[in-house]
Amino acid sequence: AFEVLPRCQSRPNSAKTMLKQAALITFASSAAALQAPGLQVLQRSLHTRLLAHEPTTALERGAVLRGAVAAVVAAVAPTTARAADAVDYKAVAADIAKIIKSDPDKGPTFLRLAWHSSGDYSKQARDGGSRGGTIRFKEELAHGGNAGLAKAVKWLEPVKKAHPGASYADIFTLAGVVAIKEANGPVIGWSSGRVDEPVSSVAPDGRLPNADMGSPAKTADHLRDGVFYRMGFDDREIVALSGAHALGRCHPDASGYDGPWTPTPTTLNNGYYSLLLNVEWTPRAWDGPFQYEDPSKKLMMLPSDLLLVTDKKFAKYTKQYARDNARFFADFAAAFQKLEENGCSGLTPTEWA
C-alpha cells in the first residue's frame, strides 16, 4: 500500500520531482498555518525529509500536498470573493444616469421596472419583491402588468456587463432611484446586497395593481387588500406611491391605456395631485379601455387615479400633497425605499449619488 523511495534509489527525475514538491509545500506554508496544527507538523517533517532525500511514501506526500493546496484555496477564496463583491455603485449609478440623459423618456420606464420588480412582494407568502431580480426572466416579463418592460431590461444589459459584480436585482432597483433623481425628485436611500435568484423564484402573476376592476368600490378594494396591504403599506403610502404617475405615460401597446398624466412627464413633482383636484376629468370616447381625459384632451387619468379624490380616506392625503411638495417628496422617498427593500435581507446601506 505504500510506495517507498529509498535514499539512493529513485526513478528518473525523482530528485527533481521531490524538489518541486518541497517547493510547493514551502510556498503553501503561510497558507497552511490557517489549517489544523497536525497538518503543520506533518508538513514540516515531510519538507525536511524530502530535502534530505530520505524515504517518503506517496500517501504522505499526497496528504500534505492536498492539504497545502486546500490551504491556498481557503486563503485566497475569501480575497477573490471580496474582489468580486467590490462594486463601485456610484459608477453603476452614473452609467444608468448616462442612459437617461441620452433619452429622458427612458427614466420613467426604469422607474416602472424598479416598481414592478418590487411590487409583487407578499408578506404572507414571503416571496416576490426585488430581492432576486427575477423580472429579467421572460416568465415574469410575460405577466400582464409588465408589458413593455423587456426593453428596459435590455437597456440595462451594458451596465451589467460593465459591472459584473452587481446583481441584476441591485441594478434594477438602483435604476429606479437614479431615475427619480434625474427627474428632479428626491435622492432616495438605497441598499445593495440583493442576490439574483433562478427562474423558479418568479412570483405568481396577478399581484401588480390594476387600473380598473369594474367599479370604484372594487378598484379601491383591489388596491388596498389585493395589492398594497399585502406588501405592508397603508393608505398614506398608497397615495404617496401613486405620485409616481407624475412621470411617464401610458402606451396602447403596453398597458392598453394612452397618454401622459401630466404635461411634464420627465419631472417629478406634486403637480399630479393638483391636476387630480383641480381639473375636470371626463370619460374619453375611444376604442381603448375606460380612462379619463382633461378638457385639452392631451392628458389622461386612470380610474385608479380618480379614486385618490373620490375615496375620502385617500383624498385627505391627496390634498396634503397638492399643497406641500416637500411633504410629498419625503413620504414618497420613504415609501419607495420600503417598496424596494420589502422581502430583502442582508442589505447594506450604500452611497450611490
Buried (B, 14 or more C-beta within 10 A) or exposed (E): EEEEBEEEEBEEEEEEBBEEBBEBBEEBBEBBEEBEEEBBEBBBEBBEBBEEBEEBBEEBBEBBBEBBBBBBEEBEEEEEEEEEEEBEBEBBBBBBBEBBEEEBEBBBBBBBBBBBBBBBBBBEEEBBBBBBBBBBBEEBBEBEBBBBBBEBBEBBEEBBEEBEEBBBBBBBBBBBBBBBBBBEBBEBBBBBBBBBBEEEBBBEBEBBBBBBBEEBEBBBEBBBEBBBBBBBBBBBBBBBBBBBBBBBBBBEEBBBBBBBBBEBBBBBBBBBBBBBBEBEBEEBEEEEBEBBBBEEEEBBBBBBBBBBBEBEBBBEBBBBBBEBBEBBBEBBBBBBBBBBBBBBEEBEEBEBB
